[in-house]
Amino acid sequence: MSYDPVARTNSDKALGYARQALAIASSVASAALEWTVISADHLATAGESLSVDTSSGPVTVTLPADGGAISLRDNAGTWDVHPVTVAGNGVLISGAPTLACDIAGYQIDFAQVAGGWRYVLTFLYGGAA
């Protein structure tokens, strides 16, 4: 059996991403899951769980500068019509300053880890009828 440094590097990267996903899930699970409905731009605080209603128009959620875990969900199923923009507040979200959430029926859990904000998508349902 030969040693393949490229395969080893990719394997290590995959393991690192899996560890980050587990850290996000763990951070979110420990946060209070009382959902607050918002329909206007919002500066999130660590531990918030926000049901973002975009039925009246797009909404921007700004993540806290001091990190933590945040959950957003599309209970109204309207993110595909009026998207949510998530702003990193000076910290990159998976390498970008913002994230456009333009698909209906999802929950997005964010956690700040070394290197910036990371997120996990969870499918809730097929969106608005």
N, C-alpha and C positions, 0 to 999 in steps of 0.2 A: 504494500500500500504506500503510495507516494503522498507527500505533503503538498497541498495546493494553497499557497498564501492568499490568493484571490478568494477562493471559496471560504477560507478561514475568516478573512476580513468581512465578507458578506454575511457569514454566519454570526460573527460577533455583532455586526450592525443590527441584524434581525433580533438577536437576543436583547440588545440595548433598547430597541424600539418596544419590544414586548415588556421589558421592565418599566419603561416610561408609561406605557398604557396601563399597567398594573398600578403604578403610582398615582395616575390620574383617577382610576376607578376607586382606589383606596381613599384618596383625598375627598372625592365627591361623596362616597358612601358615608364618610364621617361628618360631612356637612349636614346641617338641618335641611330636610326636604319639605319645607312648607313653601308651596309655590305662590309667588306674588305675580299678579297679572299686571303687565305694563303695556301701554300702547303709544308711548312717546319716547324720545331719546332719554337714555338713562345711564348714569355713572354707577356701575355695579360695585358692591363691596364684597369682600371675601366671604364665602359661605352662602351667598345668595342663590336661590333657585327661582328663575324668572320664566313665567309663561308669557311669551312675547306675542301680542296680538297685533298683526299688521293688516287687519281687514280695512283700516282707514288710510293706510299709507305706509311707506317704509319707515323703519326704526333703526337708530344706531345705538348699540350698547357698547360702552367703553369699559374695558376691563380695569380692575384696580391696579394702580402703579406698584403697590406693595405686595402683589402676588396673591396666592390663595387658590381656592377652587370655586368655580362658578358653573351653574347649569342653566341652559336655555332650552326651552321647548316650544314647539309650534302646535299648541292645542287647537287653534282655529283652522289650521291647515291652509294658511294663506301666504306662506313664505315664498311660494313660487310666483305669486302675483305681485306682492310687495315684499321684497327681501329685507332681511335683517343684515346690517353691516356691523361687524364686531371690530372694534378698534383696540389695538394693543396698548394704548396709553404710553408710548415710548418703548415698549418691549415687543419684539417680533412674535408673530403667531405663525409657527412653523415656517419661519423665514421671511414672512411678509408683514407689513405694518397693519394690514386689515384683512378680514376674511368676510367674503360675501356669502351669506346663507340664503340660497335662492331655490331650495327644494322643499316641498311641503312634507309635513308629517314626521319630522325628525326631532330628536333631542341631541344637543351638543354639550358635552361636559369638558370644561377647560381646567387645566392646572398649570401653574407656572413651575417649571423645572429648570435645571441648568440649561442655559441656551435659549430660554424664552418660553412662551406659552405653547402648550401642546393640547390637542383635543381628540376626543373620541366621539364618533357619530353613532347614534342608536336609532333604528327605524321604529317609529311608533305605530303608524297606520298610513293608509293611502291618501291622506289629505282631505280637503273639503269635498263634499258630495256635489 
